[in-house]
Amino acid sequence: MKLSDDFDPRCLRSRKPGTWRSRLGTAVAILFILLSIILLATGSTSLVSQPAELTELNDNPAAARIMVFTGVMSLLIGVFIWRLCRRRLRRDNSLSLSPHLMKRRD
């Protein structure tokens, strides 16, 4: 079977969705991670050393624990979203046909 001249191999590839959603998701995930680092640092500092700048958190250790818990949860959510978006960005854009069908036959 001969290949005709009007054959376009690009029609065999699945259309790759736009990467703007994945990049926006990655940016949101990084913001979650930065927020969680700030929350973790503030909450753990209040629990351990009780600095004078954090007077309200020093008076209420339960609020500091809630802040640490919120920081851990937002860190987990941010890492999960970041990994999901990175996996989507690095997905293989291979041909939709089986490999044995692409063998060249003369």
Phi, psi and omega in degrees: 000127180269148174275133180278165182287338182270010178286130181242108183292343179293337180289344179279339181277139176288146181287128180279129179292161180298147183270359184293326178293319180292322179290322176294319176297322177295320178295319177296320179296320179295322176296320175300316181294318178295318177298319181293324178295319178295316179296317179297316181295317181293314181294317181289325176296320179293324180287324187273305190250345179051070179287160184290336181289336184253059186295320182292323177287330178292325180286332184236092181293337178294323177294323178293322177294320177296323179294319178295316179298317178297322177296319179294316181294319179291330175295316179296317179296317180297317179293321179297314179295320180297315179295321179297316180291321178296320178296321180291323179290328184263011181296142182288136178253064186272174180291153181275354180267162175292150182297328183288342177282344182267004179294142183277127178239131180261000000 
